[in-house]
């Protein structure tokens, strides 16, 4: 059942409850000077900051339990708390470890929960889609040329793993939006704990390395998103392509 809150936005009742966690601790070294004084989440596409667009889409979908894991330029995120009902969790070790460490801080929350990378640009509110009956990860078909982690998908559209592709063909790779149900979250926690015990150190590594182990034990569906609806800010080339996408498809509609 869907009702409306005092501010006019919908929220879900009848036992259906969703949360969202946004990972935004990264330094963004590949952007050099651009991220020296600004977190990638605060880059502007069109008239809107990346992080604000994510939060607004979540609220429009009725999702009010929103946590942002911060690190680089942590102090800049305080302005968001003045305007949005969000929680902020500071990853003090953001400069030492990759995003698995941020994930470890909030892994117990990933039950009926959206997990979003803070440098993900969206031009469509996919949080309103009615496919949260499964655990899934969004994907984009990448243009030719750049080496990426290619998603391996079976005939049932379940993710089987990843490999690095350095060729010239168009391939499917991950976009930083996923949805986690309880069964997959439990496997994720087990995998994180096993990694911690094995390494005998704090969580390190890339998110894809962890996901590679998770999909061996639980079904994670692949959901392909058209490139005109999103992208991620990994490199300057990504940034330029996203701006071009905005100018081509969305600029005239948002004036």
PAZAPA-4460 file (N, C-alpha, C; in steps of 0.05 Angstrom, whole numbers, plus 32768, in hexadecimal, padded with zeros to 4 digits):
% residues 255
    n_x    n_y    n_z   ca_x   ca_y   ca_z    c_x    c_y    c_z   seq   type   mol
   8011   7FE8   8000   8000   8000   8000   8012   8019   8000     1      X     A
   800A   802D   7FF0   801A   8045   7FEF   8009   805D   7FF9     2      X     A
   8015   806C   800C   8007   8083   8017   8019   809B   8012     3      X     A
   8010   80B3   801B   8020   80CB   8018   8027   80D6   8033     4      X     A
   8040   80DF   8035   804A   80EB   804E   8042   8109   804D     5      X     A
   8049   8117   8063   8042   8133   8065   804D   8144   804F     6      X     A
   8065   813D   8045   8071   814D   8030   8068   8145   8014     7      X     A
   8054   8133   8013   8049   812C   7FF9   8056   8115   7FEB     8      X     A
   806D   810C   7FF5   807B   80F5   7FE9   806F   80DB   7FF2     9      X     A
   806F   80C7   7FE1   8063   80AD   7FE9   8075   809E   7FFC    10      X     A
   8069   808D   800D   8079   807A   801C   8069   8060   801D    11      X     A
   8077   804A   8021   806B   8030   801F   8064   8025   803A    12      X     A
   804C   801A   803C   8042   800E   8055   803B   7FF1   8050    13      X     A
   802F   7FE5   8064   8027   7FC9   8061   803F   7FB6   8064    14      X     A
   8053   7FBD   8073   806A   7FAB   8078   8080   7FAD   8064    15      X     A
   807D   7FBD   804F   8091   7FC0   803A   80A3   7FD8   8041    16      X     A
   80BC   7FD2   8045   80CE   7FE8   804F   80E9   7FE5   8041    17      X     A
   80F3   7FFA   8037   810D   7FFA   8029   8120   800F   8035    18      X     A
   8139   800A   8033   814E   801C   803B   8161   8021   8024    19      X     A
   8173   8034   8027   8187   8039   8013   81A1   8042   8021    20      X     A
   81B7   8038   8016   81D2   8040   801F   81E1   804A   8007    21      X     A
   81ED   8061   800A   81FD   806D   7FF4   821A   806E   7FFD    22      X     A
   822B   8061   7FED   8248   8060   7FF3   8256   8078   7FE5    23      X     A
   8260   808B   7FF5   826B   80A3   7FE9   8285   80AC   7FF7    24      X     A
   8295   8098   7FFE   82AE   809E   800D   82C6   80A2   7FFC    25      X     A
   82C5   809A   7FE3   82DD   8099   7FD2   82E9   80B4   7FCC    26      X     A
   8303   80B4   7FC7   8312   80CC   7FC1   830F   80D4   7FA4    27      X     A
   830D   80C1   7F92   830B   80C7   7F75   8325   80D0   7F69    28      X     A
   833A   80C0   7F6E   8355   80C8   7F65   8357   80CC   7F47    29      X     A
   8347   80BE   7F37   8349   80C0   7F1A   833F   80DB   7F0F    30      X     A
   8333   80EB   7F21   832A   8106   7F19   833E   811B   7F21    31      X     A
   8353   8113   7F2F   8369   8125   7F37   835F   813F   7F44    32      X     A
   8364   8156   7F37   835D   816F   7F44   833F   8173   7F48    33      X     A
   832E   8167   7F38   8312   816B   7F3A   8307   8162   7F55    34      X     A
   8313   814C   7F60   8309   8142   7F79   831A   814A   7F91    35      X     A
   832D   815B   7F8D   833D   8164   7FA3   832D   8173   7FB7    36      X     A
   831A   8183   7FAD   8309   8194   7FBF   82EC   818D   7FBD    37      X     A
   82E6   8176   7FB0   82C9   816F   7FAC   82C7   8151   7FAA    38      X     A
   82B4   8145   7FB9   82AE   8129   7FB5   829F   8125   7F9B    39      X     A
   82A3   810F   7F8D   8296   810A   7F74   8277   810B   7F76    40      X     A
   826D   8105   7F8D   8250   8105   7F91   8244   8121   7F8E    41      X     A
   8255   8136   7F90   824C   8151   7F8E   8251   815D   7F72    42      X     A
   825A   814D   7F5F   825C   8156   7F43   823F   815C   7F3A    43      X     A
   823D   8170   7F28   8223   8178   7F1E   821F   816F   7F01    44      X     A
   8209   8162   7EFC   8201   815B   7EE1   81E7   816B   7EDB    45      X     A
   81E9   817C   7EC7   81D2   818E   7EC2   81D0   81A2   7ED9    46      X     A
   81BA   81A2   7EE7   81B6   81B5   7EFD   81B7   81A7   7F18    47      X     A
   81BD   818D   7F19   81BA   817E   7F32   81D3   816F   7F3A    48      X     A
   81DA   8170   7F53   81F1   8160   7F5D   81E9   8143   7F5C    49      X     A
   81FD   8132   7F57   81F9   8115   7F55   81EC   810A   7F6E    50      X     A
   81F7   8111   7F86   81EC   8106   7F9F   81D0   8110   7FA5    51      X     A
   81CA   8129   7F9E   81AF   8133   7FA2   819B   8125   7F91    52      X     A
   81A2   811F   7F78   8190   8111   7F66   8189   80F5   7F71    53      X     A
   819E   80E7   7F7B   8199   80CD   7F87   8186   80CF   7F9E    54      X     A
   818B   80E1   7FB1   817A   80E4   7FC8   815D   80EC   7FC0    55      X     A
   815A   80FE   7FAE   813F   8106   7FA5   8130   80EE   7F99    56      X     A
   813E   80DE   7F88   8131   80C7   7F7D   8128   80B3   7F93    57      X     A
   8139   80AF   7FA7   8132   809D   7FBD   811A   80A6   7FCC    58      X     A
   8119   80C0   7FD2   8102   80CB   7FE0   80E9   80C9   7FD0    59      X     A
   80EB   80CE   7FB6   80D3   80CC   7FA4   80C9   80AF   7FA3    60      X     A
   80DA   809C   7FA8   80D2   8080   7FA8   80C9   8077   7FC4    61      X     A
   80C7   808A   7FD7   80BE   8083   7FF1   80D2   8078   8004    62      X     A
   80EC   807A   7FFD   8101   806F   800E   810C   8085   8020    63      X     A
   8108   8083   803A   810F   8098   804C   8127   8091   805E    64      X     A
   812E   8078   805F   8145   806F   8070   815E   806F   805E    65      X     A
   816C   8085   805D   8183   8089   804B   819C   808F   805B    66      X     A
   81B0   807E   8056   81CA   8082   8064   81E0   8087   804E    67      X     A
   81F0   809B   8053   8207   80A1   8041   8220   809B   8050    68      X     A
   8231   8089   8045   824C   8084   8050   825F   8097   8043    69      X     A
   826A   80A9   8053   827C   80BE   8049   8299   80B8   8050    70      X     A
   82AB   80C8   8044   82C8   80C6   804A   82D5   80DF   8040    71      X     A
   82DD   80DF   8027   82E9   80F6   801A   82D6   810E   801A    72      X     A
   82DF   8125   8024   82CF   813D   8027   82B6   8138   8037    73      X     A
   82B9   8129   804D   82A3   8122   805E   8293   813A   8067    74      X     A
   82A0   8150   806D   8292   8167   8078   827E   8173   8064    75      X     A
   8282   816F   804A   8270   817B   8036   8254   816E   8037    76      X     A
   8252   8156   8041   8238   8148   8041   8225   8153   8056    77      X     A
   822F   8163   8069   821E   816E   807E   8208   817F   8073    78      X     A
   820D   818D   805D   81F8   819E   8051   81E0   818E   8048    79      X     A
   81E4   8174   8041   81CE   8164   8038   81BB   815E   804F    80      X     A
   81C6   815C   8067   81B5   8156   807F   81A1   816D   8085    81      X     A
   81A8   8185   807B   8197   819C   8080   817E   819A   806F    82      X     A
   8180   818C   8058   816A   818B   8045   815C   8170   8041    83      X     A
   816A   815B   804A   815F   8140   8045   8161   812F   805F    84      X     A
   814E   811C   8062   814E   810B   807A   8161   80F3   8076    85      X     A
   817B   80F9   807A   8190   80E5   8075   81A0   80E0   808E    86      X     A
   81AE   80C9   808E   81C1   80C3   80A3   81DD   80C3   8096    87      X     A
   81F1   80CC   80A4   820C   80CC   809A   821F   80BB   80AC    88      X     A
   822D   80A9   809F   8240   8098   80AD   825C   809D   80A1    89      X     A
   826E   80A6   80B2   8289   80AE   80A9   829C   8096   80AA    90      X     A
   82A7   808F   8093   82BB   807A   8090   82D6   8088   8094    91      X     A
   82E1   8086   80AC   82FA   8094   80B3   8312   8088   80A5    92      X     A
   8310   8070   809B   8326   8063   808D   8323   8064   806F    93      X     A
   8314   8077   8064   830F   8078   8048   8329   807C   8037    94      X     A
   833D   8088   8043   8356   808D   8034   8368   8075   8033    95      X     A
   8363   8060   8044   8374   8049   8046   8369   8031   8036    96      X     A
   834E   802F   8034   8342   8017   8029   832E   801E   8013    97      X     A
   8328   800A   8003   8315   800D   7FED   82F8   800A   7FF8    98      X     A
   82E5   8009   7FE5   82C9   800B   7FEE   82BE   7FF3   7FFC    99      X     A
   82CC   7FDC   7FFD   82C2   7FC6   800D   82C2   7FCE   802B   100      X     A
   82D5   7FDF   8033   82D5   7FE8   804F   82BC   7FF8   8055   101      X     A
   82B3   800A   8043   829A   8019   8047   8283   8005   8048   102      X     A
   8283   7FF2   8037   826D   7FDE   8036   826C   7FCF   8051   103      X     A
   8283   7FC8   805C   8283   7FB9   8075   8276   7FC8   808C   104      X     A
   8278   7FE2   808B   826C   7FF3   80A0   824E   7FF2   80A0   105      X     A
   8242   7FEC   8089   8224   7FED   8088   8218   7FD2   807E   106      X     A
   8228   7FBD   807C   821F   7FA4   8071   8206   7F99   807F   107      X     A
   8205   7F9D   8099   81EE   7F92   80A8   81D4   7FA0   80A1   108      X     A
   81D5   7FB7   8095   81BD   7FC6   808D   81B2   7FBD   8073   109      X     A
   81C0   7FAD   8063   81B8   7FA7   8048   81A3   7F91   8046   110      X     A
   818D   7F95   8055   8176   7F83   8053   815F   7F93   8049   111      X     A
   8155   7F8B   8031   8142   7F9B   8022   814D   7FB8   801F   112      X     A
   8163   7FB9   8012   8172   7FD3   8012   817F   7FD8   7FF7   113      X     A
   817C   7FF0   7FED   818B   7FF9   7FD6   81A8   8001   7FDE   114      X     A
   81BB   7FF9   7FCD   81D7   8000   7FD1   81DF   8010   7FB8   115      X     A
   81E8   8028   7FBD   81ED   803A   7FA7   8209   8047   7FAA   116      X     A
   8218   8047   7F95   8232   8055   7F95   822D   8073   7F91   117      X     A
   8239   8083   7FA1   8234   80A0   7FA0   823C   80AE   7F87   118      X     A
   824B   80A1   7F75   8253   80AD   7F5C   8242   80A2   7F45   119      X     A
   822B   8097   7F4B   8218   808D   7F37   8205   80A3   7F2E   120      X     A
   8204   80A8   7F14   81F2   80BC   7F09   81DA   80AE   7EFE   121      X     A
   81C2   80B8   7F06   81A9   80AC   7EFC   8198   80C2   7EEF   122      X     A
   818C   80BB   7ED9   8179   80CD   7ECC   815D   80C1   7ECC   123      X     A
   8159   80AB   7EDB   8140   809D   7EDD   813D   8093   7EFA   124      X     A
   8126   8095   7F05   8122   808C   7F21   811D   806D   7F21   125      X     A
   8132   805E   7F21   812F   8041   7F21   8127   8036   7F3C   126      X     A
   8128   8047   7F51   8120   803E   7F6B   8101   803A   7F6D   127      X     A
   80F3   8044   7F5A   80D6   8040   7F59   80CE   8026   7F4B   128      X     A
   80E2   8019   7F3E   80DC   8000   7F2F   80D3   7FEA   7F42   129      X     A
   80C2   7FD9   7F38   80B6   7FC3   7F49   80C5   7FA9   7F45   130      X     A
   80E0   7FAA   7F47   80EF   7F91   7F45   80FF   7F8A   7F5E   131      X     A
   80F7   7F94   7F75   8105   7F8F   7F8D   80FE   7F74   7F9A   132      X     A
   80F2   7F62   7F8B   80EC   7F47   7F95   8105   7F36   7F93   133      X     A
   811A   7F40   7F86   8133   7F31   7F84   814B   7F43   7F8C   134      X     A
   8162   7F36   7F91   817A   7F45   7F94   8185   7F49   7F77   135      X     A
   818C   7F62   7F71   8195   7F67   7F55   81AA   7F7D   7F55   136      X     A
   81B8   7F7E   7F3F   81CC   7F93   7F3A   81C7   7F9F   7F1E   137      X     A
   81C9   7FB9   7F1C   81C5   7FC6   7F02   81DE   7FC5   7EF2   138      X     A
   81DA   7FC5   7ED7   81F0   7FC4   7EC5   81EC   7FD8   7EAE   139      X     A
   8201   7FE0   7EA1   8200   7FF0   7E89   8211   7FE3   7E73   140      X     A
   8209   7FE7   7E5A   821A   7FDE   7E44   822E   7FF4   7E3E   141      X     A
   8247   7FEE   7E42   825C   8002   7E3F   8264   8006   7E22   142      X     A
   826E   801E   7E1A   8277   8022   7DFF   8292   8013   7DFA   143      X     A
   829A   8012   7DE2   82B3   8004   7DDB   82CB   8011   7DE7   144      X     A
   82E0   8001   7DEC   82FA   800D   7DF2   8304   8009   7E0E   145      X     A
   82F6   8015   7E22   8301   8016   7E3D   8301   7FFA   7E4B   146      X     A
   8316   7FF2   7E59   8316   7FD9   7E67   8304   7FDA   7E7F   147      X     A
   82F2   7FC7   7E82   82DE   7FC7   7E98   82DB   7FAB   7EA3   148      X     A
   82CE   7FA9   7EBA   82C6   7F8F   7EC4   82AC   7F87   7EB6   149      X     A
   82AC   7F72   7EA7   8295   7F69   7E98   8284   7F57   7EA9   150      X     A
   826A   7F5B   7EA9   8258   7F4A   7EB9   8252   7F31   7EA8   151      X     A
   8255   7F1A   7EB5   824E   7F00   7EA8   8232   7EF8   7EB2   152      X     A
   8220   7EF5   7EA0   8204   7EF0   7EA6   81FA   7ED6   7E99   153      X     A
   81EB   7EC5   7EA7   81E1   7EAD   7E9B   81C6   7EB2   7E8E   154      X     A
   81B9   7E9C   7E84   81A0   7E9F   7E75   8189   7EA9   7E86   155      X     A
   818B   7EA5   7EA1   8176   7EAE   7EB3   817B   7ECA   7EBD   156      X     A
   818F   7ED8   7EB1   8197   7EF3   7EB9   81A2   7EF5   7ED5   157      X     A
   81AF   7EE0   7EDE   81BD   7EE0   7EF8   81DA   7EE6   7EF3   158      X     A
   81E6   7EF7   7F04   8202   7EFD   7F01   8213   7EE5   7F0A   159      X     A
   8226   7EDD   7EF9   8237   7EC7   7EFF   8253   7ECF   7F07   160      X     A
   825C   7EE7   7F00   8277   7EF0   7F07   827F   7F06   7EF5   161      X     A
   8299   7F0C   7EF5   82A4   7F22   7EE5   82BF   7F1B   7ED9   162      X     A
   82C6   7F29   7EC4   82E1   7F27   7EBA   82E8   7F42   7EAD   163      X     A
   8302   7F47   7EAB   830B   7F61   7E9F   830B   7F5E   7E80   164      X     A
   82FF   7F71   7E73   82FF   7F71   7E56   830F   7F89   7E4C   165      X     A
   8322   7F85   7E3B   8332   7F9B   7E30   832F   7F9E   7E12   166      X     A
   831A   7F91   7E07   8316   7F92   7DEA   8306   7FAA   7DE2   167      X     A
   82FC   7FA8   7DC9   82EE   7FBF   7DBD   82D0   7FBA   7DBB   168      X     A
   82C6   7FA4   7DC6   82A9   7F9F   7DC4   829A   7FAC   7DDB   169      X     A
   8280   7FB0   7DD6   826E   7FBB   7DEB   8268   7FA5   7DFF   170      X     A
   826A   7FAB   7E19   8266   7F97   7E2D   8254   7FA2   7E43   171      X     A
   824A   7F90   7E54   823A   7F97   7E6B   824C   7F99   7E83   172      X     A
   8249   7FAF   7E92   8258   7FB1   7EAB   8246   7FBE   7EC1   173      X     A
   824F   7FBD   7ED9   823E   7FC5   7EF0   823A   7FE4   7EF1   174      X     A
   8222   7FEB   7EF8   821C   8007   7F00   8217   8006   7F1E   175      X     A
   821E   801B   7F2D   821E   8019   7F4A   8204   801B   7F58   176      X     A
   81F0   800B   7F4F   81D6   8009   7F5D   81CE   7FEC   7F5F   177      X     A
   81C9   7FE3   7F78   81C0   7FC7   7F7C   81AB   7FC7   7F92   178      X     A
   819C   7FB1   7F93   8188   7FAD   7FA8   818D   7F92   7FB5   179      X     A
   818C   7F92   7FD0   8193   7F7A   7FDF   817D   7F71   7FF1   180      X     A
   8175   7F57   7FED   8162   7F4A   7FFE   8170   7F3B   8014   181      X     A
   8161   7F30   8027   816D   7F25   803F   8180   7F0E   8039   182      X     A
   8178   7EFB   8028   8189   7EE3   8023   81A4   7EEB   8017   183      X     A
   81A4   7EFF   8005   81BD   7F07   7FF9   81CE   7F17   800D   184      X     A
   81C0   7F27   801E   81CF   7F36   8032   81DD   7F24   8046   185      X     A
   81D1   7F0D   804D   81DE   7EFA   805F   81F7   7EEF   8052   186      X     A
   81F6   7EE8   8038   820D   7EDE   802A   8223   7EF3   8029   187      X     A
   821A   7F0C   8024   822D   7F22   8023   823C   7F25   803E   188      X     A
   822D   7F24   8054   823A   7F25   806F   824D   7F0E   8073   189      X     A
   8245   7EF6   806C   8257   7EDF   8070   8270   7EE2   805F   190      X     A
   826E   7EED   8047   8285   7EF0   8036   8298   7F06   8041   191      X     A
   828C   7F1B   804B   829C   7F30   8058   82AB   7F26   8070   192      X     A
   829D   7F17   8081   82AA   7F0C   8099   82C0   7EF8   8092   193      X     A
   82BB   7EE8   807E   82D0   7ED5   8075   82E8   7EE4   806B   194      X     A
   82E4   7EF9   805C   82FA   7F09   8051   830A   7F15   8068   195      X     A
   82FC   7F1F   807C   8309   7F2C   8092   831B   7F18   80A2   196      X     A
   8310   7F00   80A7   831F   7EEC   80B5   8336   7EE2   80A5   197      X     A
   8333   7EDF   808B   8348   7ED5   807A   835F   7EE9   8077   198      X     A
   8358   7F02   8074   836D   7F16   8070   837A   7F20   808A   199      X     A
   836B   7F1C   80A0   8376   7F25   80BA   837C   7F43   80BA   200      X     A
   836B   7F52   80AD   836F   7F6F   80AC   8354   7F7C   80A6   201      X     A
   8353   7F96   80A6   833A   7FA4   80A1   8332   7F9F   8083   202      X     A
   8319   7FA3   807E   830F   7F9D   8063   831C   7FAE   804E   203      X     A
   8325   7FA1   8039   8332   7FB0   8023   8327   7FA4   8009   204      X     A
   8330   7FAF   7FF3   8328   7FA4   7FD9   8312   7FB4   7FCC   205      X     A
   830A   7FAB   7FB4   82F5   7FB7   7FA5   82DB   7FA8   7FA8   206      X     A
   82C5   7FB6   7FA6   82AA   7FAB   7FA9   82A6   7F93   7F96   207      X     A
   82B0   7F95   7F7D   82AB   7F80   7F69   82B8   7F66   7F71   208      X     A
   82CF   7F68   7F80   82DC   7F4F   7F89   82CB   7F41   7F9D   209      X     A
   82BD   7F4F   7FAF   82AB   7F43   7FC2   8293   7F38   7FB4   210      X     A
   8287   7F47   7FA1   826F   7F3E   7F93   8275   7F24   7F83   211      X     A
   828D   7F22   7F79   8295   7F0A   7F6B   8291   7EF1   7F7C   212      X     A
   8296   7EF3   7F96   8292   7EDC   7FA8   8275   7ED9   7FAF   213      X     A
   8267   7EEE   7FB3   824B   7EED   7FBB   8239   7EDF   7FA6   214      X     A
   823D   7EE5   7F8C   822C   7EDA   7F77   8231   7EBC   7F73   215      X     A
   8246   7EB1   7F7F   824A   7E94   7F7E   8237   7E85   7F91   216      X     A
   822C   7E94   7FA5   821C   7E87   7FBA   81FF   7E8F   7FBA   217      X     A
   81F7   7EA5   7FAC   81DC   7EAE   7FAD   81D6   7EBB   7F92   218      X     A
   81BC   7EB9   7F89   81B5   7EC5   7F70   81B3   7EE4   7F72   219      X     A
   81C2   7EF1   7F60   81C0   7F0E   7F5D   81B9   7F13   7F40   220      X     A
   81A2   7F1F   7F3B   8198   7F24   7F20   81A7   7F3C   7F14   221      X     A
   81A8   7F3C   7EF9   81B3   7F52   7EEA   819C   7F62   7EDE   222      X     A
   819D   7F7C   7EE3   8188   7F8E   7ED8   8196   7FA2   7EC7   223      X     A
   8191   7FA1   7EAD   819F   7FB3   7E9A   8190   7FCD   7E97   224      X     A
   819E   7FE3   7E9A   8193   7FFE   7E98   819E   800B   7E7E   225      X     A
   818C   8017   7E6F   8195   8025   7E57   81A8   803B   7E5E   226      X     A
   81BD   803F   7E4E   81D2   8053   7E54   81C7   806F   7E56   227      X     A
   81B0   8075   7E49   81A6   8090   7E4B   819A   8096   7E67   228      X     A
   8197   8081   7E77   818B   8085   7E92   81A0   8086   7EA8   229      X     A
   81BA   8082   7EA2   81CD   8083   7EB8   81EA   807E   7EB0   230      X     A
   81FB   8081   7EC3   8218   807D   7EBF   8226   8080   7EDA   231      X     A
   8240   807C   7EDA   8250   8080   7EF3   8269   8090   7EED   232      X     A
   8272   809D   7F02   8288   80B0   7EFF   82A3   80A3   7F08   233      X     A
   82AC   8090   7EF8   82C6   8083   7EFE   82DD   8093   7EF4   234      X     A
   82DA   809F   7EDC   82F0   80AD   7ECF   82E5   80C7   7EC3   235      X     A
   82F7   80D8   7EB9   82EF   80F1   7EAC   82E0   80EA   7E92   236      X     A
   82E7   80D5   7E85   82D8   80CD   7E6D   82BB   80C6   7E73   237      X     A
   82B7   80B9   7E8A   829C   80B3   7E93   828C   80CD   7E97   238      X     A
   8299   80E0   7EA5   828D   80F9   7EAB   8284   8107   7E91   239      X     A
   8296   8108   7E7D   8290   8115   7E64   8279   8107   7E56   240      X     A
   8279   80EC   7E56   8264   80DD   7E48   8249   80E1   7E56   241      X     A
   8249   80E4   7E71   8230   80E8   7E7F   8224   8104   7E79   242      X     A
   8236   8118   7E78   822D   8133   7E71   8222   8133   7E55   243      X     A
   822E   8125   7E42   8224   8123   7E27   8209   8115   7E26   244      X     A
   8205   8100   7E37   81EC   80F2   7E38   81D6   8105   7E42   245      X     A
   81DD   8114   7E57   81CA   8128   7E62   81C2   813C   7E4D   246      X     A
   81D5   8147   7E3F   81D0   815B   7E2B   81BF   8150   7E14   247      X     A
   81C4   8137   7E0D   81B6   812B   7DF7   8199   8124   7DFD   248      X     A
   8194   8118   7E15   817A   810D   7E1B   8169   811D   7E2F   249      X     A
   8176   812B   7E41   8168   8136   7E58   8168   8154   7E5C   250      X     A
   817B   8161   7E50   817E   817E   7E55   8165   818D   7E4D   251      X     A
   815A   8188   7E36   8143   8197   7E2D   812A   8191   7E3D   252      X     A
   8129   8179   7E49   8112   8171   7E59   8112   817D   7E75   253      X     A
   812A   8185   7E7F   812C   818F   7E9A   812F   81AD   7E9D   254      X     A
   812A   81BB   7E87   812C   81D8   7E89   8113   81E3   7E96   255      X     A
***
